[in-house]
């Protein structure tokens, strides 16, 4: 009797510890029964992250909210975790309102009373992935700017009179043509006020007080 009492106390302690660990985590946590491939326990973060109530989430299978998983693929994936003992992967999950989020999952196989379970933690990494993508775009933009600046910083042989540029093939090209080839900039042509006065002294712009 004494031995039985100690075991019961240990069991109550283990259950309390397990429940506290499940609920205190900010990550989503689920427990999957290997034999059936069904989620048998989960914490509050799991269903709230996907936009469900607790009762709604209880009725769902993994393939209902995992974008990539089908019923067959779920069982195949479970078999792999059983064989390896653990797994870490990135997937996409669909929320109740149809939004797709990126999720990082860590899974570990455990055995309780001769029955196998998989404990998984899910973490929404959508914001992190977006931030990484934005940083990559910024880096590429900076690389392009540095490359373009490097091209323009080279010494360019330019004609003192017509302002043509001599390229590496010893060909003389107009400045705008040369820059079109060497940079991302494209040119439109107009006439500045000073040149307009110099080249067309008799021209009076529309709306001018001196226009006849």
NORCOR-V214261 format. One record per residue. RES is the residue in one letter. PSI is psi as a letter, one per 40 degrees, with the letter a starting at -180 (none if undefined). OMEGA is omega in whole degrees, 0 to 359 (NA if undefined). Layout:
# NORCOR-V214261
RES&PSI&OMEGA ; RES&PSI&OMEGA
This chain:
# NORCOR-V214261
X&d&181 ; X&d&179 ; X&d&180 ; X&d&180 ; X&d&178 ; X&d&179 ; X&d&179 ; X&d&177 ; X&d&177 ; X&d&181 ; X&d&179 ; X&d&178 ; X&d&181 ; X&d&180 ; X&d&178 ; X&d&179 ; X&d&181 ; X&d&181 ; X&d&179 ; X&d&179 ; X&d&181 ; X&d&186 ; X&d&184 ; X&e&184 ; X&h&174 ; X&d&176 ; X&i&172 ; X&i&179 ; X&h&178 ; X&i&174 ; X&h&184 ; X&h&175 ; X&h&185 ; X&d&185 ; X&d&184 ; X&e&184 ; X&e&182 ; X&i&173 ; X&h&183 ; X&e&177 ; X&i&181 ; X&i&179 ; X&i&185 ; X&d&181 ; X&d&183 ; X&d&184 ; X&d&179 ; X&d&179 ; X&d&180 ; X&e&174 ; X&e&181 ; X&i&167 ; X&i&180 ; X&d&181 ; X&d&178 ; X&d&183 ; X&d&179 ; X&d&185 ; X&e&185 ; X&i&169 ; X&i&183 ; X&d&182 ; X&e&179 ; X&d&182 ; X&e&174 ; X&h&186 ; X&d&187 ; X&d&189 ; X&h&166 ; X&i&181 ; X&d&179 ; X&d&181 ; X&d&176 ; X&d&181 ; X&d&177 ; X&d&180 ; X&d&178 ; X&d&178 ; X&d&179 ; X&d&179 ; X&d&177 ; X&d&181 ; X&d&185 ; X&d&181 ; X&d&180 ; X&i&177 ; X&i&176 ; X&h&183 ; X&i&177 ; X&h&177 ; X&a&176 ; X&h&178 ; X&i&181 ; X&h&178 ; X&i&181 ; X&d&182 ; X&e&175 ; X&e&179 ; X&h&178 ; X&h&179 ; X&i&176 ; X&h&186 ; X&h&174 ; X&h&184 ; X&h&172 ; X&h&183 ; X&i&178 ; X&h&178 ; X&h&174 ; X&i&179 ; X&h&180 ; X&h&180 ; X&f&178 ; X&e&176 ; X&h&185 ; X&h&178 ; X&i&173 ; X&h&176 ; X&h&182 ; X&i&171 ; X&h&180 ; X&h&178 ; X&h&178 ; X&h&181 ; X&f&182 ; X&d&181 ; X&d&179 ; X&d&180 ; X&d&178 ; X&d&179 ; X&d&178 ; X&d&180 ; X&d&179 ; X&d&178 ; X&d&178 ; X&d&178 ; X&d&179 ; X&d&179 ; X&d&179 ; X&d&178 ; X&d&178 ; X&d&178 ; X&d&180 ; X&d&180 ; X&d&179 ; X&d&179 ; X&d&180 ; X&d&179 ; X&d&179 ; X&d&179 ; X&d&183 ; X&d&182 ; X&e&178 ; X&i&176 ; X&h&182 ; X&h&174 ; X&h&183 ; X&h&180 ; X&h&183 ; X&e&184 ; X&d&184 ; X&e&178 ; X&f&174 ; X&i&181 ; X&h&176 ; X&h&182 ; X&a&183 ; X&e&178 ; X&e&180 ; X&f&178 ; X&h&180 ; X&h&182 ; X&i&174 ; X&i&184 ; X&d&183 ; X&d&178 ; X&d&181 ; X&d&181 ; X&d&175 ; X&d&181 ; X&d&190 ; X&e&182 ; X&i&178 ; X&e&184 ; X&i&175 ; X&i&189 ; X&i&167 ; X&i&186 ; X&h&177 ; X&a&179 ; X&h&180 ; X&i&182 ; X&d&181 ; X&d&180 ; X&d&178 ; X&d&179 ; X&d&184 ; X&d&186 ; X&d&182 ; X&g&185 ; X&d&182 ; X&e&183 ; X&h&177 ; X&h&182 ; X&i&177 ; X&h&180 ; X&e&179 ; X&i&179 ; X&d&181 ; X&e&181 ; X&h&182 ; X&none&NA
